[in-house]
């Protein structure tokens, strides 16, 4: 039986930061700017650099559809050598069947993400939770702003509106008992203006689960803000480390100097 990946108490600041690698056909979708990589699209080499910086979790956002990921079991086996927990999303959070999900979990994924599947195949999600444990699932709330304090949830990589609010979907994840929920404001992706902290707080309140802040991070202060005033339990980082703007270790050092994260963290 797999142990839970997400915890209420952190023993290491590296546990707070979750690097993300975008993957297609077994390679990073764009070359990494991390110095000294022999192959800047090699997912394992990028992951090893993150692990060396003290990251304890890795999010793989696999853009390929489920029928085009024959390479994934082998990649997961390689990535398991880094010692990081592997959080995996395939096909924009869809799950064709419990058999597909089980195969990925048995191949080495610690947690698989659910977004589209919760809306379109809730029975399948329930079967996976019953068969493997809800702690092997991570909810994803991808949304766009719909007025002050309101967000509408989108699926299929942000292309299709569900007509449902973020708080409602977050509450459904809470009732299912998944391990954590990732809160992402699509409108902020790539802007560098910072996480939508109001969204993060709303998702945390509605779900009662640990929340991962995602979308809009442009600097180190945004990370500490999300983990402090934003009430997020974790922060997802992608472009700022993939492009080599800063390292996981630099993020760790920044958080260690922030008073909210000194006690009990190393």
C-alpha positions as CSV (number, residue, x, y, z in Angstrom):
1,X,0.0,0.0,0.0
2,X,1.5,3.3,-1.1
3,X,2.0,6.0,1.6
4,X,0.4,9.4,1.2
5,X,2.5,11.9,-0.8
6,X,1.0,15.0,0.7
7,X,1.4,15.9,4.4
8,X,0.2,18.4,6.9
9,X,3.7,18.7,8.4
10,X,6.8,19.4,6.3
11,X,10.2,18.3,7.4
12,X,12.1,19.9,4.6
13,X,11.5,23.2,2.7
14,X,12.1,21.3,-0.6
15,X,8.9,19.5,0.0
16,X,6.9,22.8,-0.5
17,X,8.1,23.4,-4.0
18,X,6.9,21.1,-6.9
19,X,8.8,21.5,-10.1
20,X,6.8,20.8,-13.3
21,X,8.1,19.4,-16.6
22,X,5.9,19.6,-19.7
23,X,6.3,16.4,-21.7
24,X,5.5,15.2,-25.2
25,X,6.7,12.1,-26.9
26,X,8.9,11.4,-23.9
27,X,10.9,14.6,-24.2
28,X,10.5,18.1,-22.6
29,X,8.3,20.2,-24.9
30,X,11.0,22.9,-25.0
31,X,14.7,22.9,-24.2
32,X,15.6,23.6,-20.6
33,X,17.9,26.6,-19.8
34,X,19.5,24.7,-16.9
35,X,23.3,25.0,-17.4
36,X,25.5,22.0,-18.3
37,X,22.7,19.7,-19.5
38,X,24.1,17.4,-22.3
39,X,20.6,17.2,-23.7
40,X,18.2,20.1,-22.6
41,X,15.1,18.1,-23.6
42,X,16.1,15.0,-21.6
43,X,13.3,14.7,-18.9
44,X,15.5,12.5,-16.6
45,X,18.4,15.0,-16.7
46,X,16.1,17.9,-15.9
47,X,14.5,15.9,-13.1
48,X,17.9,15.0,-11.7
49,X,18.8,18.7,-11.6
50,X,15.7,19.4,-9.6
51,X,16.3,16.6,-7.2
52,X,19.9,17.8,-6.6
53,X,18.3,21.1,-5.6
54,X,16.3,19.4,-2.9
55,X,13.0,19.0,-4.7
56,X,11.0,16.0,-3.3
57,X,8.1,16.0,-5.7
58,X,7.9,16.2,-9.5
59,X,4.8,17.0,-11.6
60,X,4.9,15.6,-15.1
61,X,2.4,17.3,-17.4
62,X,2.1,14.8,-20.3
63,X,0.5,16.5,-23.3
64,X,0.1,13.3,-25.2
65,X,-3.2,11.4,-25.3
66,X,-3.5,8.1,-23.4
67,X,-3.1,6.1,-26.6
68,X,0.3,7.7,-27.3
69,X,2.1,7.2,-24.0
70,X,3.7,3.7,-24.4
71,X,7.0,5.4,-23.4
72,X,5.6,6.5,-20.1
73,X,6.2,3.3,-18.0
74,X,9.9,3.3,-18.9
75,X,10.2,7.0,-18.2
76,X,8.6,6.6,-14.8
77,X,11.0,3.8,-14.0
78,X,13.9,6.1,-14.8
79,X,12.5,9.0,-12.8
80,X,11.9,6.8,-9.8
81,X,15.7,6.7,-9.5
82,X,15.7,10.4,-8.4
83,X,13.8,9.5,-5.2
84,X,11.2,12.2,-5.9
85,X,7.4,11.5,-5.7
86,X,6.0,11.5,-9.2
87,X,2.7,13.3,-9.8
88,X,1.5,12.6,-13.3
89,X,-1.1,14.2,-15.6
90,X,-2.0,12.6,-18.9
91,X,-4.4,14.0,-21.5
92,X,-5.3,17.1,-19.6
93,X,-6.5,15.2,-16.5
94,X,-8.7,12.7,-18.4
95,X,-8.8,9.0,-17.4
96,X,-10.2,6.7,-20.0
97,X,-10.8,3.9,-17.5
98,X,-9.8,2.5,-14.2
99,X,-7.6,0.0,-16.0
100,X,-5.7,2.9,-17.6
101,X,-5.2,4.7,-14.3
102,X,-4.2,1.5,-12.5
103,X,-1.6,0.8,-15.2
104,X,0.0,4.2,-14.7
105,X,0.0,3.9,-10.9
106,X,1.5,0.4,-11.1
107,X,4.1,1.6,-13.5
108,X,5.5,4.1,-11.0
109,X,3.3,7.1,-10.7
110,X,2.6,8.0,-7.1
111,X,-0.3,10.2,-7.9
112,X,-2.3,10.9,-11.0
113,X,-4.2,14.1,-11.6
114,X,-7.9,14.4,-12.3
115,X,-9.7,17.3,-13.9
116,X,-11.6,16.5,-17.1
117,X,-12.4,13.0,-15.8
118,X,-14.2,14.4,-12.7
119,X,-16.6,16.3,-14.9
120,X,-17.1,13.8,-17.7
121,X,-16.4,10.4,-16.1
122,X,-17.1,10.7,-12.4
123,X,-17.9,7.0,-12.0
124,X,-14.5,6.1,-13.4
125,X,-12.8,8.4,-10.9
126,X,-14.8,6.8,-8.1
127,X,-13.7,3.4,-9.2
128,X,-10.0,4.4,-9.3
129,X,-10.4,5.9,-5.8
130,X,-12.0,2.8,-4.5
131,X,-9.5,0.5,-6.1
132,X,-6.3,2.3,-5.4
133,X,-7.1,4.8,-2.7
134,X,-8.2,8.4,-3.1
135,X,-4.7,9.4,-1.9
136,X,-3.4,8.3,-5.3
137,X,-5.4,11.0,-7.0
138,X,-4.8,14.8,-7.2
139,X,-7.6,17.1,-8.2
140,X,-6.9,20.0,-10.6
141,X,-9.2,23.0,-10.8
142,X,-8.3,24.9,-14.0
143,X,-10.5,28.0,-14.2
144,X,-10.9,31.5,-15.5
145,X,-12.1,34.6,-13.7
146,X,-15.8,35.2,-13.9
147,X,-16.2,38.3,-11.8
148,X,-15.1,39.3,-8.3
149,X,-14.5,36.2,-6.2
150,X,-15.9,34.0,-8.9
151,X,-14.2,31.5,-11.2
152,X,-15.5,29.2,-13.9
153,X,-13.9,25.8,-14.3
154,X,-12.6,24.7,-17.7
155,X,-11.5,21.3,-19.0
156,X,-9.7,19.9,-22.0
157,X,-6.7,22.1,-21.5
158,X,-8.8,25.2,-20.8
159,X,-10.7,24.9,-24.1
160,X,-14.2,23.9,-22.8
161,X,-16.2,25.6,-20.0
162,X,-18.0,23.3,-17.6
163,X,-20.4,26.0,-16.5
164,X,-19.4,25.1,-12.9
165,X,-17.7,27.3,-10.3
166,X,-14.3,26.6,-8.7
167,X,-15.7,26.3,-5.2
168,X,-18.3,23.7,-6.3
169,X,-15.7,21.5,-8.1
170,X,-13.2,21.9,-5.2
171,X,-15.9,20.7,-2.8
172,X,-16.5,17.6,-5.0
173,X,-12.8,16.8,-4.8
174,X,-13.0,17.2,-1.0
175,X,-16.0,14.8,-0.8
176,X,-14.1,12.3,-2.9
177,X,-11.1,12.6,-0.5
178,X,-8.3,13.1,-3.0
179,X,-4.8,13.8,-1.7
180,X,-4.6,17.5,-2.7
181,X,-6.0,20.0,-5.2
182,X,-4.1,22.2,-7.6
183,X,-5.7,25.6,-8.1
184,X,-4.8,27.3,-11.4
185,X,-6.1,30.5,-12.9
186,X,-5.6,30.1,-16.7
187,X,-5.9,33.8,-17.2
188,X,-2.6,34.3,-15.2
189,X,-0.6,31.6,-17.0
190,X,2.6,33.1,-18.4
191,X,1.9,36.6,-17.1
192,X,4.3,36.6,-14.2
193,X,1.8,38.7,-12.1
194,X,1.6,36.2,-9.3
195,X,-0.7,33.5,-8.2
196,X,-4.4,34.1,-7.8
197,X,-4.3,34.0,-4.0
198,X,-8.0,34.6,-3.6
199,X,-8.7,31.5,-5.8
200,X,-6.2,29.4,-3.7
201,X,-8.0,30.4,-0.5
202,X,-11.4,29.7,-1.9
203,X,-10.3,26.2,-3.1
204,X,-8.7,25.4,0.2
205,X,-11.8,26.5,2.1
206,X,-14.3,24.6,-0.1
207,X,-12.2,21.4,-0.4
208,X,-10.7,21.2,3.1
209,X,-7.6,19.7,1.4
210,X,-4.0,20.8,0.8
211,X,-3.9,23.2,-2.1
212,X,-1.1,23.6,-4.7
213,X,-0.9,27.2,-6.1
214,X,-0.3,27.3,-9.9
215,X,-0.4,29.9,-12.7
216,X,1.2,33.3,-12.8
217,X,4.3,33.0,-10.7
218,X,6.9,35.5,-11.8
219,X,9.3,35.7,-8.9
220,X,10.5,34.3,-5.6
221,X,8.3,36.6,-3.6
222,X,5.2,35.2,-5.3
223,X,6.1,31.8,-3.9
224,X,6.5,32.9,-0.3
225,X,3.2,35.0,-0.6
226,X,1.3,31.9,-1.7
227,X,2.7,29.8,1.1
228,X,2.0,32.5,3.6
229,X,-1.0,34.8,3.0
230,X,-2.3,32.6,0.2
231,X,-2.8,29.6,2.5
232,X,-1.4,27.2,-0.1
233,X,0.3,24.1,1.2
234,X,2.6,23.8,-1.9
235,X,3.6,25.8,-5.0
236,X,4.0,24.6,-8.5
237,X,7.0,26.1,-10.5
238,X,7.6,25.6,-14.2
239,X,9.0,28.3,-16.5
240,X,11.1,30.1,-13.9
241,X,13.2,27.0,-13.3
242,X,12.9,25.3,-16.6
243,X,14.3,28.4,-18.4
244,X,17.1,28.6,-15.8
245,X,15.9,31.9,-14.3
246,X,16.5,30.4,-10.9
247,X,17.1,27.0,-9.4
248,X,15.2,24.9,-7.0
249,X,18.0,25.4,-4.5
250,X,17.6,29.2,-4.8
251,X,13.9,28.9,-4.2
252,X,14.6,26.8,-1.1
253,X,17.1,29.3,0.2
254,X,14.6,32.2,-0.4
255,X,11.9,30.3,1.6
256,X,14.3,29.5,4.4
257,X,15.0,33.2,4.9
258,X,11.3,33.9,5.0
259,X,10.1,33.9,8.7
260,X,7.0,31.8,7.9
261,X,9.2,28.8,6.9
262,X,12.1,28.8,9.3
263,X,10.8,26.8,12.1
264,X,11.2,23.0,11.6
265,X,12.3,23.3,8.1
266,X,15.8,22.6,6.7
